[in-house]
Amino acid sequence: MLSVKVWVKSTGNQKEAYIALKDCGEDTKALVPIIREQWLQVVVSAKVTQNQCTISLYSDAEEGQWVSFDNVEMNSGRTALTVMG
């Protein structure tokens, strides 16, 4: 099992934005929530069976819209985050 944590911040107007683990044996992704200009930590986990894994940080947005990805952290095992609300 592999987990990736990433801090994200955006303008909130993207067509699509996500963090994905691909080519691991079990592809998975976590969508970047629409939170305008505040940092939020997003985590995605996948079972690795192919001895490799590709981390994808993806954003599809119009001109002037953006997503920032920061502090990418990769760890073995499944990671959970505390949910406030």
C-alpha positions as CSV (number, residue, x, y, z in Angstrom):
1,M,0.0,0.0,0.0
2,L,1.2,3.5,-0.9
3,S,-0.2,6.8,0.2
4,V,0.5,10.3,-1.1
5,K,-0.4,13.5,0.8
6,V,-0.4,16.8,-1.0
7,W,-1.3,20.3,0.1
8,V,-3.5,22.1,-2.5
9,K,-4.8,25.6,-3.0
10,S,-6.8,26.9,-6.0
11,T,-8.9,29.6,-7.5
12,G,-11.8,27.1,-7.4
13,N,-12.8,27.4,-11.0
14,Q,-11.1,24.4,-12.6
15,K,-13.0,22.1,-14.9
16,E,-11.2,19.2,-13.2
17,A,-8.4,18.9,-10.7
18,Y,-7.1,15.8,-8.9
19,I,-4.2,13.8,-7.5
20,A,-3.9,10.3,-8.9
21,L,-1.8,7.1,-8.4
22,K,-1.5,5.2,-11.7
23,D,0.3,2.1,-13.0
24,C,0.4,0.8,-9.5
25,G,-1.8,-2.2,-10.1
26,E,-4.8,-0.4,-8.6
27,D,-5.3,3.1,-10.1
28,T,-7.0,5.6,-7.8
29,K,-7.5,9.4,-7.6
30,A,-8.7,12.1,-5.2
31,L,-10.5,15.2,-6.5
32,V,-9.2,18.6,-5.4
33,P,-12.2,20.2,-3.6
34,I,-13.4,23.7,-4.5
35,I,-11.9,25.7,-1.7
36,R,-10.8,29.1,-2.8
37,E,-7.3,30.2,-1.9
38,Q,-7.0,28.2,1.3
39,W,-4.5,25.4,1.8
40,L,-6.1,21.9,2.2
41,Q,-4.3,18.6,2.6
42,V,-5.6,15.8,0.2
43,V,-4.5,12.2,0.4
44,V,-4.8,9.3,-2.0
45,S,-3.8,5.6,-1.4
46,A,-3.4,2.6,-3.7
47,K,-2.3,-1.0,-3.5
48,V,1.0,-1.4,-5.4
49,T,1.4,-4.7,-7.2
50,Q,3.5,-3.7,-10.2
51,N,6.7,-2.6,-8.3
52,Q,6.1,1.0,-9.6
53,C,3.6,3.8,-9.3
54,T,3.1,7.1,-11.1
55,I,2.0,10.2,-9.1
56,S,-0.1,12.6,-11.2
57,L,-1.0,16.1,-10.2
58,Y,-3.6,17.3,-12.7
59,S,-5.5,20.5,-13.4
60,D,-7.7,21.5,-16.4
61,A,-8.6,25.1,-16.2
62,E,-9.2,28.2,-18.2
63,E,-6.7,31.1,-18.5
64,G,-6.2,32.9,-15.2
65,Q,-7.4,29.9,-13.1
66,W,-4.8,27.8,-11.2
67,V,-4.1,25.0,-8.7
68,S,-1.0,25.0,-6.5
69,F,0.3,21.6,-5.3
70,D,2.9,21.7,-2.4
71,N,4.6,19.5,0.1
72,V,4.1,16.2,-1.7
73,E,4.7,13.4,0.8
74,M,4.8,9.7,-0.1
75,N,4.5,7.0,2.5
76,S,4.0,3.2,2.7
77,G,0.7,2.1,4.1
78,R,-2.8,3.6,4.0
79,T,-3.1,7.1,5.4
80,A,-6.2,8.7,7.0
81,L,-6.8,12.4,7.6
82,T,-8.8,13.9,10.4
83,V,-12.0,15.4,9.0
84,M,-13.2,18.6,10.7
85,G,-16.8,19.7,10.4
